[in-house]
């Protein structure tokens, strides 16, 4: 059972006291693994609540029409057992007729037609518009066949269906005045785990569906029947829970903490390489009030001051590598000929002087992620060495989003997950598709993005995106710094299946008993 308990705990001593006051849950003997989450828990509804940790739940509770097999890089059938492109804008799918929802109701094609029509309706106002904005209309052709009509050719149509479109119970969803209540009151899916209860204070409970057979080997439940996850925002509190046998798995300790924890023979660590990467973004538009950043020479100088290799070697998890562009080489249509400027603080000082800033200036570096807090400090320290007075502005995710939307970010150090989409467009869509996130406002980038999305030939797409990635490096809009392996520290009884490209690093069904 997933049990996600939102709890704010500050001090380790208090954490231990609370832990001792709560009855301990058995682990393997009770077929229950306990995972610590860092964020507050939200309802299990990916349309409205899409944080990475939520994905670890929702992607195990709900099914889509198709599944993208991260390990083998192939599309697999799920609720649609087959599909065919009739032409570049017409997709026909054969829908399964042997599936039941978790509440026993028979899944039908009407659930699919309802869900897609709801998702493409602008009035639905959900958080995944990009997943369906390519769809013009949906037709029911028979009792098991639908036709999806696209507005124009879209190279990412299947990937969007696989990664971001989930099919709900139309009867339950349709009756809700507030559709966000689906994840609170009636989270009925067809996936390998089912939710049995949800309470915003007490958490979410779910358990394995032993009869699940939709996804074959590419989407199935693990050998763990129940999973208990607690939201514990404080890093030291999570460690205290592990040491006092209150949890079995925690994520994102520092390299030093990981090394210390695994000295205890009870624990092991697993590092997973997905699509996470750290980045340093500058406000090239000047919206946030620092005019100096509108000069490409200044932005390049700041990037030259950052020692990316030191970050990878000394500050981040073992296995961290340098990241040279806004895509991974293994992603579809990824290509580039450039890379961020080499570390050269002396040359950076000369470039600042050339741009008219021999004595530097002040900037605010925004930091809102625990995983990159130390990275932000290191970047600020490197900038100080070339005369830039960098002050770190720590925000919560909520205040970060407000500041970003209002154009108040001068510089941002954070990490991104590519949203689990192994296509070269993923990073571009995140940083430049919405005005609120676009701190370059470079028309050539947005035009190329639209052109690349409509191009179905992979090599032609690669060339289009190559020019975009090279321009981002040449203009120093964003410096991709390093990869960021996801590190879990866990008891020796637990194993984690590698290969997931999901933002959280692994899904609930990727945890196994040894």
CORHUTA-V486730 format. One record per residue. PSI is psi as a letter, one per 20 degrees, with the letter a starting at -180 (NA if undefined). NEAR is the number of other ideal C-beta (glycine too) atoms within 10 Angstrom. Layout:
psi=PSI near=NEAR
psi=PSI near=NEAR
This chain:
psi=p near=21
psi=p near=25
psi=o near=21
psi=o near=29
psi=o near=17
psi=p near=19
psi=p near=17
psi=o near=10
psi=p near=21
psi=f near=11
psi=q near=12
psi=g near=18
psi=g near=11
psi=h near=13
psi=g near=22
psi=h near=17
psi=g near=12
psi=g near=15
psi=g near=18
psi=h near=10
psi=i near=7
psi=p near=10
psi=p near=4
psi=q near=11
psi=p near=17
psi=q near=9
psi=d near=20
psi=h near=14
psi=h near=7
psi=j near=11
psi=l near=16
psi=p near=18
psi=q near=26
psi=p near=25
psi=p near=24
psi=p near=24
psi=q near=26
psi=h near=19
psi=q near=16
psi=q near=15
psi=p near=27
psi=r near=22
psi=q near=21
psi=m near=24
psi=o near=25
psi=i near=25
psi=h near=26
psi=h near=19
psi=o near=20
psi=k near=17
psi=q near=17
psi=g near=19
psi=h near=20
psi=h near=24
psi=h near=22
psi=h near=27
psi=g near=31
psi=h near=24
psi=i near=25
psi=i near=28
psi=h near=26
psi=q near=24
psi=q near=24
psi=a near=25
psi=h near=25
psi=r near=21
psi=p near=23
psi=o near=22
psi=o near=15
psi=h near=18
psi=g near=12
psi=i near=10
psi=k near=11
psi=q near=10
psi=p near=16
psi=q near=15
psi=q near=19
psi=d near=23
psi=h near=23
psi=p near=24
psi=i near=17
psi=r near=12
psi=r near=18
psi=p near=9
psi=o near=14
psi=h near=10
psi=a near=8
psi=i near=13
psi=j near=16
psi=o near=14
psi=p near=23
psi=p near=16
psi=p near=22
psi=p near=17
psi=q near=25
psi=q near=20
psi=j near=12
psi=k near=9
psi=q near=19
psi=q near=12
psi=r near=19
psi=h near=21
psi=j near=12
psi=i near=7
psi=q near=15
psi=p near=10
psi=p near=22
psi=r near=16
psi=h near=21
psi=h near=13
psi=h near=24
psi=g near=24
psi=g near=16
psi=g near=19
psi=g near=23
psi=g near=20
psi=h near=15
psi=g near=18
psi=h near=22
psi=i near=18
psi=o near=11
psi=h near=7
psi=i near=5
psi=h near=15
psi=l near=10
psi=r near=18
psi=j near=13
psi=l near=18
psi=h near=15
psi=h near=15
psi=h near=26
psi=j near=24
psi=i near=14
psi=i near=21
psi=p near=21
psi=g near=13
psi=r near=12
psi=p near=19
psi=q near=12
psi=o near=14
psi=h near=12
psi=a near=9
psi=i near=10
psi=j near=15
psi=p near=15
psi=q near=21
psi=p near=14
psi=o near=23
psi=p near=13
psi=q near=17
psi=h near=12
psi=r near=11
psi=p near=15
psi=o near=20
psi=i near=21
psi=j near=22
psi=g near=21
psi=h near=16
psi=h near=21
psi=g near=20
psi=h near=27
psi=h near=21
psi=h near=26
psi=j near=22
psi=o near=21
psi=q near=24
psi=p near=25
psi=r near=26
psi=o near=22
psi=h near=19
psi=g near=15
psi=g near=18
psi=g near=20
psi=h near=13
psi=i near=11
psi=p near=14
psi=g near=5
psi=o near=9
psi=i near=17
psi=i near=15
psi=i near=17
psi=g near=22
psi=i near=25
psi=g near=18
psi=h near=13
psi=l near=17
psi=m near=26
psi=o near=20
psi=a near=25
psi=j near=27
psi=a near=27
psi=i near=24
psi=q near=29
psi=q near=22
psi=p near=25
psi=h near=14
psi=q near=12
psi=p near=20
psi=p near=13
psi=h near=13
psi=h near=8
psi=h near=13
psi=a near=20
psi=p near=27
psi=p near=18
psi=r near=26
psi=r near=18
psi=q near=22
psi=o near=19
psi=h near=9
psi=i near=7
psi=p near=19
psi=j near=11
psi=g near=20
psi=j near=20
psi=b near=11
psi=i near=8
psi=i near=16
psi=n near=22
psi=r near=15
psi=r near=18
psi=a near=21
psi=j near=12
psi=p near=20
psi=g near=16
psi=p near=19
psi=p near=28
psi=p near=22
psi=p near=24
psi=p near=23
psi=o near=20
psi=n near=25
psi=h near=17
psi=p near=18
psi=g near=18
psi=h near=15
psi=h near=26
psi=g near=28
psi=g near=21
psi=h near=23
psi=h near=23
psi=g near=23
psi=h near=16
psi=j near=14
psi=k near=14
psi=i near=23
psi=r near=27
psi=i near=26
psi=p near=22
psi=q near=27
psi=q near=22
psi=l near=20
psi=r near=21
psi=q near=17
psi=h near=16
psi=g near=9
psi=h near=17
psi=g near=19
psi=h near=12
psi=g near=14
psi=g near=19
psi=i near=15
psi=h near=7
psi=p near=13
psi=i near=7
psi=i near=14
psi=q near=19
psi=r near=18
psi=q near=17
psi=p near=18
psi=p near=16
psi=p near=23
psi=o near=18
psi=c near=24
psi=k near=25
psi=q near=23
psi=q near=23
psi=q near=27
psi=r near=22
psi=o near=27
psi=p near=22
psi=q near=27
psi=n near=24
psi=i near=21
psi=i near=15
psi=j near=16
psi=h near=17
psi=j near=21
psi=j near=12
psi=n near=17
psi=h near=9
psi=h near=22
psi=i near=23
psi=i near=14
psi=p near=19
psi=h near=15
psi=h near=17
psi=g near=27
psi=g near=26
psi=h near=23
psi=g near=30
psi=h near=28
psi=h near=23
psi=h near=25
psi=i near=27
psi=p near=26
psi=n near=19
psi=h near=27
psi=h near=13
psi=h near=13
psi=g near=22
psi=h near=21
psi=g near=12
psi=h near=12
psi=h near=18
psi=r near=26
psi=q near=22
psi=p near=13
psi=i near=13
psi=p near=24
psi=r near=14
psi=q near=15
psi=o near=22
psi=i near=17
psi=r near=25
psi=k near=27
psi=q near=29
psi=q near=20
psi=h near=10
psi=i near=10
psi=q near=19
psi=p near=19
psi=j near=22
psi=p near=22
psi=q near=20
psi=q near=21
psi=i near=11
psi=r near=14
psi=r near=16
psi=q near=23
psi=q near=22
psi=q near=10
psi=p near=16
psi=n near=15
psi=h near=16
psi=g near=10
psi=h near=16
psi=g near=26
psi=g near=19
psi=h near=14
psi=h near=23
psi=g near=26
psi=g near=15
psi=h near=13
psi=i near=16
psi=j near=10
psi=m near=19
psi=h near=11
psi=j near=9
psi=a near=20
psi=r near=15
psi=q near=11
psi=q near=23
psi=p near=21
psi=o near=22
psi=p near=22
psi=p near=23
psi=j near=21
psi=p near=20
psi=h near=14
psi=h near=19
psi=j near=24
psi=g near=16
psi=h near=16
psi=g near=24
psi=g near=24
psi=g near=16
psi=g near=21
psi=g near=28
psi=g near=21
psi=g near=13
psi=h near=23
psi=h near=23
psi=h near=13
psi=i near=12
psi=j near=22
psi=j near=18
psi=p near=24
psi=n near=13
psi=o near=24
psi=p near=11
psi=p near=15
psi=o near=20
psi=p near=13
psi=r near=17
psi=r near=9
psi=h near=12
psi=g near=9
psi=h near=13
psi=g near=20
psi=h near=14
psi=g near=13
psi=g near=18
psi=g near=19
psi=h near=13
psi=j near=11
psi=k near=16
psi=j near=16
psi=o near=22
psi=g near=23
psi=q near=28
psi=p near=27
psi=p near=26
psi=a near=17
psi=q near=17
psi=q near=21
psi=j near=22
psi=j near=23
psi=k near=21
psi=j near=22
psi=o near=25
psi=l near=20
psi=q near=25
psi=i near=29
psi=i near=25
psi=g near=25
psi=h near=29
psi=g near=22
psi=g near=18
psi=g near=17
psi=h near=20
psi=i near=23
psi=h near=16
psi=p near=13
psi=h near=11
psi=h near=12
psi=i near=17
psi=n near=18
psi=j near=26
psi=g near=22
psi=l near=15
psi=o near=18
psi=h near=8
psi=h near=12
psi=g near=20
psi=h near=17
psi=g near=12
psi=h near=20
psi=g near=18
psi=g near=12
psi=g near=14
psi=h near=24
psi=h near=22
psi=i near=16
psi=p near=19
psi=i near=13
psi=o near=11
psi=g near=11
psi=h near=10
psi=h near=14
psi=g near=24
psi=g near=18
psi=g near=13
psi=g near=23
psi=h near=29
psi=g near=21
psi=h near=16
psi=g near=28
psi=h near=25
psi=g near=16
psi=g near=17
psi=g near=25
psi=g near=23
psi=h near=13
psi=i near=16
psi=l near=24
psi=g near=25
psi=p near=25
psi=o near=27
psi=p near=25
psi=f near=29
psi=r near=23
psi=r near=21
psi=n near=28
psi=q near=18
psi=p near=23
psi=p near=23
psi=p near=21
psi=p near=26
psi=r near=25
psi=r near=19
psi=i near=12
psi=i near=15
psi=p near=23
psi=q near=16
psi=p near=20
psi=p near=15
psi=r near=15
psi=i near=13
psi=p near=22
psi=j near=24
psi=q near=21
psi=h near=22
psi=i near=24
psi=h near=27
psi=q near=22
psi=r near=21
psi=h near=25
psi=i near=24
psi=i near=20
psi=p near=22
psi=q near=14
psi=p near=14
psi=NA near=10
